[in-house]
Amino acid sequence: MELRLNIEGATPEEHARGVAAADAVFARAGITPLQGADGLFALDGWDIKGFPEDDQPTEDEARAAAVWVEADKAAATACCAGWPEEKVPHHQIMELINIPRTRLQADAVVDSWPERKQLYPDVVERLEITTGPDRQIDFDIAFVLGWVPERPTLDRVEPLSEDGERIPFFTSDLAQVEEMARKALKDWTIEISRDPYDAHVFNPASSHDDDELRMAAWRDFDGVPFLWKSRQQILQSR
């Protein structure tokens, strides 16, 4: 696993400076970035469930989460040193990513994040207006999510995902999409083809009025699809 920063406009040197600052925080605390991420995940999960007393994170998880937050702030400060204050991000900017097993492989792989980030809004827009199966959209979703190292195209041999599986048929196989959603969102409620929407995905642990963890897709009477998404983006390959 490797730390990466998502700070728009930062140079590779600034990103490297931020990662070094984060690594220093983890080293002083005596934990790994993976332990920090696991601790933050446990804390976020406890929050989503409504802070149940019988399912609190352990002391080690809470401490690891605090170290992650500290490292995240240190990374932003170091990366953006000398920037105008209004351009310095004040949200989480770190993530852990899988890296190739050998350095030779790592040197051969070009970072696709900038291209994936640029493609993301285009994929959402095309999904909103498509009227039938579109294998290129399937490919682009897999690329945006980081499942394949390069953007596949219809004129080339279809690649397999990193797990050696075929790219799912997102736009033509509802059962396959539903299965993937249920695996990724184990505790969530997923309702398909329920009037007045085509799909409703939400976290039952949230309050009814809390839309931060809800997403619904539906079609208006004229058949035009709309997509309502919460403030927290559900589809992030983090």
C-alpha positions as CSV (number, residue, x, y, z in Angstrom):
1,M,0.0,0.0,0.0
2,E,1.1,3.5,-0.7
3,L,0.0,7.0,0.4
4,R,-1.3,9.4,-2.2
5,L,-2.6,12.9,-1.9
6,N,-5.5,14.4,-3.9
7,I,-4.6,18.1,-4.0
8,E,-5.5,19.8,-7.3
9,G,-2.8,22.0,-8.7
10,A,0.0,20.6,-6.6
11,T,3.2,19.6,-8.4
12,P,4.8,16.2,-8.0
13,E,7.5,17.7,-5.8
14,E,4.8,19.2,-3.5
15,H,2.9,16.0,-3.4
16,A,6.1,14.2,-2.4
17,R,6.8,16.8,0.3
18,G,3.3,16.2,1.7
19,V,3.6,12.4,1.7
20,A,7.0,12.7,3.5
21,A,5.4,14.8,6.2
22,A,2.6,12.3,6.6
23,D,5.1,9.4,6.8
24,A,6.9,11.3,9.5
25,V,3.8,11.5,11.6
26,F,3.1,7.8,11.3
27,A,6.7,7.0,12.1
28,R,6.6,9.1,15.3
29,A,3.4,7.4,16.4
30,G,4.8,4.0,15.7
31,I,1.9,2.8,13.4
32,T,1.6,2.2,9.7
33,P,-0.6,4.2,7.3
34,L,-2.7,1.0,6.9
35,Q,-3.3,0.9,10.6
36,G,-4.3,4.5,10.6
37,A,-6.7,4.0,7.7
38,D,-8.3,0.9,9.4
39,G,-8.7,3.0,12.6
40,L,-10.4,5.8,10.6
41,F,-12.7,3.2,8.9
42,A,-13.7,1.8,12.3
43,L,-14.5,5.3,13.6
44,D,-16.5,6.3,10.6
45,G,-18.4,3.0,10.8
46,W,-19.3,3.7,14.4
47,D,-20.5,7.2,13.4
48,I,-22.6,5.9,10.6
49,K,-24.3,3.4,13.0
50,G,-25.2,6.2,15.4
51,F,-22.4,5.7,18.0
52,P,-23.8,2.5,19.6
53,E,-22.2,1.9,23.0
54,D,-21.8,-1.8,22.4
55,D,-19.8,-1.4,19.2
56,Q,-17.3,1.3,19.9
57,P,-13.9,1.3,18.2
58,T,-11.1,0.0,20.4
59,E,-8.6,2.3,22.0
60,D,-6.0,1.3,19.4
61,E,-8.4,2.0,16.6
62,A,-9.3,5.4,18.0
63,R,-5.7,6.3,18.5
64,A,-4.8,5.1,14.9
65,A,-7.6,7.2,13.5
66,A,-6.4,10.3,15.4
67,V,-2.9,9.7,14.0
68,W,-4.3,9.4,10.4
69,V,-6.1,12.8,10.9
70,E,-2.9,14.4,12.2
71,A,-0.9,12.9,9.3
72,D,-3.5,14.2,6.8
73,K,-3.3,17.7,8.2
74,A,0.6,17.6,8.2
75,A,0.5,16.4,4.5
76,A,-1.7,19.3,3.4
77,T,0.4,21.8,5.3
78,A,3.7,20.6,3.9
79,C,2.3,20.1,0.4
80,C,0.7,23.5,0.2
81,A,3.4,25.5,2.0
82,G,3.5,29.1,0.6
83,W,0.0,28.7,-1.0
84,P,-2.7,31.3,-0.6
85,E,-4.8,30.3,2.4
86,E,-8.0,30.0,0.3
87,K,-6.4,27.3,-1.9
88,V,-5.2,25.1,1.0
89,P,-7.6,22.2,1.3
90,H,-9.3,21.7,4.7
91,H,-10.8,18.3,3.9
92,Q,-9.2,14.8,3.9
93,I,-6.7,14.6,1.1
94,M,-4.9,11.3,1.8
95,E,-5.8,7.9,0.5
96,L,-4.1,4.5,0.4
97,I,-3.7,2.8,-2.9
98,N,-2.4,-0.6,-4.0
99,I,1.0,-0.6,-5.8
100,P,2.5,-3.2,-8.1
101,R,4.5,-5.9,-6.4
102,T,7.8,-5.1,-8.0
103,R,9.6,-1.8,-8.5
104,L,10.0,-2.6,-12.2
105,Q,6.3,-2.9,-12.6
106,A,5.8,0.3,-10.7
107,D,8.2,2.2,-13.0
108,A,6.2,0.9,-16.0
109,V,2.8,2.0,-14.8
110,V,1.8,5.6,-15.5
111,D,-0.4,7.2,-12.8
112,S,-3.9,7.3,-14.3
113,W,-5.5,9.4,-11.6
114,P,-5.5,12.8,-13.4
115,E,-7.2,11.1,-16.5
116,R,-9.7,9.2,-14.3
117,K,-10.6,12.3,-12.4
118,Q,-11.2,14.2,-15.6
119,L,-13.3,11.4,-17.1
120,Y,-15.5,11.0,-14.1
121,P,-18.1,13.8,-14.8
122,D,-18.3,12.8,-18.4
123,V,-19.2,9.2,-17.4
124,V,-21.9,10.5,-15.0
125,E,-23.4,12.7,-17.7
126,R,-23.4,9.9,-20.3
127,L,-25.1,7.6,-17.8
128,E,-27.8,10.1,-17.2
129,I,-28.7,10.2,-20.9
130,T,-28.0,6.7,-22.2
131,T,-31.1,4.8,-23.4
132,G,-29.6,1.3,-23.6
133,P,-26.5,-0.9,-23.1
134,D,-23.2,0.8,-23.8
135,R,-20.1,-1.3,-23.4
136,Q,-17.8,1.7,-23.6
137,I,-19.5,3.2,-20.6
138,D,-19.0,-0.1,-18.8
139,F,-15.3,0.2,-19.6
140,D,-15.1,3.8,-18.5
141,I,-16.7,3.1,-15.2
142,A,-14.1,0.4,-14.5
143,F,-11.3,2.8,-15.5
144,V,-12.7,5.6,-13.3
145,L,-12.9,3.2,-10.4
146,G,-9.3,2.2,-10.9
147,W,-10.1,-1.5,-11.7
148,V,-8.0,-1.4,-14.9
149,P,-4.7,0.5,-15.4
150,E,-5.7,1.9,-18.8
151,R,-8.9,3.2,-20.4
152,P,-10.2,0.3,-22.5
153,T,-11.7,0.9,-25.9
154,L,-14.0,-1.2,-28.1
155,D,-11.4,-1.6,-30.8
156,R,-9.0,-3.4,-28.5
157,V,-9.0,-6.7,-26.7
158,E,-11.1,-6.4,-23.6
159,P,-8.9,-6.3,-20.5
160,L,-9.5,-8.1,-17.2
161,S,-9.8,-6.4,-13.9
162,E,-6.9,-6.6,-11.4
163,D,-8.7,-9.6,-9.9
164,G,-8.6,-11.4,-13.2
165,E,-12.4,-11.0,-13.8
166,R,-14.2,-9.6,-16.8
167,I,-15.4,-6.0,-16.6
168,P,-19.0,-6.0,-15.3
169,F,-21.9,-5.2,-17.7
170,F,-23.0,-2.1,-15.7
171,T,-25.4,-0.8,-18.4
172,S,-27.0,-4.1,-19.4
173,D,-27.0,-6.5,-16.4
174,L,-29.0,-5.0,-13.5
175,A,-28.5,-8.2,-11.4
176,Q,-24.8,-7.9,-11.7
177,V,-24.8,-4.3,-10.6
178,E,-27.1,-5.0,-7.7
179,E,-24.9,-7.9,-6.6
180,M,-21.8,-5.6,-6.6
181,A,-23.7,-2.8,-4.7
182,R,-24.8,-5.3,-2.0
183,K,-21.2,-6.5,-1.6
184,A,-19.8,-3.0,-1.4
185,L,-22.6,-1.6,0.9
186,K,-23.3,-4.6,3.1
187,D,-25.4,-2.8,5.8
188,W,-27.2,-0.5,3.3
189,T,-30.8,-0.9,2.0
190,I,-30.9,-1.2,-1.8
191,E,-34.3,-1.0,-3.5
192,I,-34.5,-1.6,-7.3
193,S,-37.4,-0.7,-9.5
194,R,-39.5,0.9,-6.7
195,D,-41.9,3.6,-7.6
196,P,-41.3,6.5,-8.0
197,Y,-37.6,5.8,-8.7
198,D,-35.6,3.2,-10.6
199,A,-33.3,2.7,-7.6
200,H,-32.9,3.9,-4.0
201,V,-29.7,3.3,-2.1
202,F,-29.5,4.5,1.5
203,N,-28.0,3.8,4.9
204,P,-30.8,2.8,7.3
205,A,-28.6,3.8,10.3
206,S,-28.9,7.4,9.2
207,S,-31.8,9.6,10.3
208,H,-34.6,10.0,7.8
209,D,-33.8,13.6,7.2
210,D,-30.1,13.0,6.8
211,D,-29.4,12.8,3.0
212,E,-25.7,12.8,3.2
213,L,-25.6,9.0,2.8
214,R,-28.5,8.6,0.4
215,M,-28.7,8.2,-3.4
216,A,-31.6,7.8,-5.7
217,A,-32.1,7.5,-9.4
218,W,-35.4,8.0,-11.2
219,R,-37.0,8.9,-14.5
220,D,-39.4,11.8,-15.1
221,F,-42.7,11.3,-16.9
222,D,-41.1,12.2,-20.2
223,G,-38.7,9.3,-19.8
224,V,-35.6,11.5,-19.2
225,P,-33.4,10.1,-16.5
226,F,-32.3,12.2,-13.6
227,L,-29.7,11.4,-11.0
228,W,-29.9,12.9,-7.5
229,K,-26.8,12.4,-5.5
230,S,-25.9,13.2,-1.9
231,R,-23.3,15.6,-0.8
232,Q,-21.0,12.7,-0.1
233,Q,-20.1,11.0,-3.3
234,I,-20.9,7.3,-3.1
235,L,-18.7,6.4,-6.1
236,Q,-15.1,7.3,-5.0
237,S,-12.3,4.8,-5.7
238,R,-10.8,5.5,-2.7
